[in-house]
Structures are given as structure tokens and as C-alpha cells.
Amino acid sequence: MSEIEPAPDRGPDTAALRRALGCFVTGVAVVTTRDAGGVPHGFTANSFTSVSLDPPLVLVCVGREVEGLEVYRECEGFAVNMLADSQRTISETFAADLPDRFAGVRWREGKYGSPILDGCIACLECAPWQRIEAGDHLVLIGRVLAFERSPDRPLVFCQGRYVSLSGERAGIVRDDARAVRPAP
Ligand SMILES: Cc1cc2nc3c(=O)[nH]c(=O)nc-3n(C[C@H](O)[C@H](O)[C@H](O)COP(=O)(O)O)c2cc1C
């Protein structure tokens, strides 16, 4: 295992650090909200994590480059839409530089006003609980107000690529395209 040593006058090798962090397997979500004018905003995120059950808290990290960062700094509510295996295109859409990421995407207004995307495996509607400026991200902690889920399989992301979970016993496809053998 190689160590990442910061040079005296420079930070750590960001690209190498990003690759190391990318070894952690995650799901993929689209975090949505609406601005003061009611316009929907959303971006693809895999920094989602659960924080607490009592009270029910979750967090997501919003990068400085994210469209509408100011909206997330001020929003009164947001939703975490966890994507299904079949929603890779949605993930790409909400990470792309598009004038309207919601064009052609089926969604509805949630009970608390945030956009809820059709076909997700789970959706959480949240009220902001705490906002923490941390380096080049805003850590947005939300209290879960409402949630729903479906039994579909999740979209999975690891080492910079989408990974398919084809059934309980299937393995993860590795970089070299060999499958890890499922347990007998
Ligand atoms: C799988 C995946 C996960 C991502 N996770 C995050 C995340 O957790 N936080 C974040 O700020 N950006 C994340 N991004 C990047 C944003 O979706 C993307 O940079 C942003 O939507 C681009 O916004 P812009 O076009 O407005 O610059 C992720 C992108 C992908 C494809």
C-alpha cells in the first residue's frame, strides 16, 4: 500500500487521493431541491451517508462547483433520490452540464416540496439540520421528514465506474473485467 505524503509546499496528490477514495463502494443518488422561485435543482452524489436514527439524520457533501450551490446553502428542504440499477442515464444527466437537467425526466413534487424522481429505489425528504463548510464542499446534514422505498436493485459506483449487481450471488466486475467469484 502506498502512502500519500504531502510535499512541503504542495498539498497531497489530489488525483491519487481521488483514486484511493474511489475504492470505497457506494450507491448513487440525485440530491434535489427548489430555489425561491420554485425552479428545481439537482445533482448526482455518492457522498450520501446516514448519520443518526434518533433523530433521523443523513448527510451529503455538495461541491463548490455544483450548479446551484447557493440554493443548497439556503434551501428549506431537499430530497435524496437513491437510484436504481436501471437509472444510470439519470445519474449521468444530473452530473452533466445541461441547461435543464429535469427536461425529459419524470418527477413529482414531494410532500415537503422537493422534486422526487420516478423509479428510484428509495427517496428521503429532508429539512436542513446543519450546514458545515468543509474545505471545497458544503456538508449538508438533513433531518428525514418522509421516506419511501421500492424493492429494486441499487445503482452502484466504485473506482470511477458504475457496477452492476446482477443478483444476490453475483460478484463485482473488476477493472480487468474478471468477476469476483460468488460464494458457493
Ligand atoms: C457517480 C457520481 C457521484 C458524484 N458525487 C458527488 C458528490 O457527492 N458531491 C458533489 O458535489 N458532486 C458529486 N458528483 C459530481 C456532480 O454531480 C457534478 O460535478 C455536478 O453535478 C456538476 O455540476 P455543474 O455542471 O453545475 O458544474 C458526482 C458525480 C457522479 C457521476
Ligand as a Chemical Component Dictionary entry (heavy atoms), coordinates in Angstrom:
data_LIG
# 
_chem_comp.id                   LIG 
_chem_comp.type                 NON-POLYMER 
_chem_comp.pdbx_formal_charge   0 
_chem_comp.three_letter_code    LIG 
# 
loop_
_chem_comp_atom.comp_id 
_chem_comp_atom.atom_id 
_chem_comp_atom.alt_atom_id 
_chem_comp_atom.type_symbol 
_chem_comp_atom.charge 
_chem_comp_atom.model_Cartn_x 
_chem_comp_atom.model_Cartn_y 
_chem_comp_atom.model_Cartn_z 
_chem_comp_atom.pdbx_ordinal 
LIG C1  C1  C 0 -21.354 8.969  -9.532  1  
LIG C2  C2  C 0 -21.143 10.432 -9.216  2  
LIG C3  C3  C 0 -21.108 10.850 -7.905  3  
LIG C4  C4  C 0 -20.944 12.200 -7.577  4  
LIG N1  N1  N 0 -20.960 12.588 -6.265  5  
LIG C5  C5  C 0 -20.866 13.896 -5.948  6  
LIG C6  C6  C 0 -20.986 14.329 -4.601  7  
LIG O1  O1  O 0 -21.188 13.549 -3.682  8  
LIG N2  N2  N 0 -20.878 15.664 -4.341  9  
LIG C7  C7  C 0 -20.663 16.563 -5.350  10 
LIG O2  O2  O 0 -20.589 17.757 -5.046  11 
LIG N3  N3  N 0 -20.554 16.187 -6.635  12 
LIG C8  C8  C 0 -20.670 14.875 -6.957  13 
LIG N4  N4  N 0 -20.600 14.480 -8.256  14 
LIG C9  C9  C 0 -20.363 15.467 -9.283  15 
LIG C10 C10 C 0 -21.602 16.292 -9.556  16 
LIG O3  O3  O 0 -22.747 15.539 -9.875  17 
LIG C11 C11 C 0 -21.234 17.205 -10.748 18 
LIG O4  O4  O 0 -19.963 17.704 -10.577 19 
LIG C12 C12 C 0 -22.061 18.363 -10.759 20 
LIG O5  O5  O 0 -23.398 17.993 -10.953 21 
LIG C13 C13 C 0 -21.590 19.251 -11.918 22 
LIG O6  O6  O 0 -22.229 20.415 -11.719 23 
LIG P1  P1  P 0 -22.097 21.608 -12.745 24 
LIG O7  O7  O 0 -22.358 21.064 -14.118 25 
LIG O8  O8  O 0 -23.110 22.528 -12.299 26 
LIG O9  O9  O 0 -20.701 22.091 -12.575 27 
LIG C14 C14 C 0 -20.773 13.143 -8.607  28 
LIG C15 C15 C 0 -20.812 12.727 -9.938  29 
LIG C16 C16 C 0 -21.009 11.396 -10.234 30 
LIG C17 C17 C 0 -21.080 10.962 -11.687 31 
# 
loop_
_chem_comp_bond.comp_id 
_chem_comp_bond.atom_id_1 
_chem_comp_bond.atom_id_2 
_chem_comp_bond.value_order 
_chem_comp_bond.pdbx_ordinal 
LIG C1  C2  SING 1  
LIG C2  C3  SING 2  
LIG C2  C16 DOUB 3  
LIG C3  C4  DOUB 4  
LIG C4  N1  SING 5  
LIG C4  C14 SING 6  
LIG N1  C5  DOUB 7  
LIG C5  C6  SING 8  
LIG C5  C8  SING 9  
LIG C6  O1  DOUB 10 
LIG C6  N2  SING 11 
LIG N2  C7  SING 12 
LIG C7  O2  DOUB 13 
LIG C7  N3  SING 14 
LIG N3  C8  DOUB 15 
LIG C8  N4  SING 16 
LIG N4  C9  SING 17 
LIG N4  C14 SING 18 
LIG C9  C10 SING 19 
LIG C10 O3  SING 20 
LIG C10 C11 SING 21 
LIG C11 O4  SING 22 
LIG C11 C12 SING 23 
LIG C12 O5  SING 24 
LIG C12 C13 SING 25 
LIG C13 O6  SING 26 
LIG O6  P1  SING 27 
LIG P1  O7  DOUB 28 
LIG P1  O8  SING 29 
LIG P1  O9  SING 30 
LIG C14 C15 DOUB 31 
LIG C15 C16 SING 32 
LIG C16 C17 SING 33 
# 
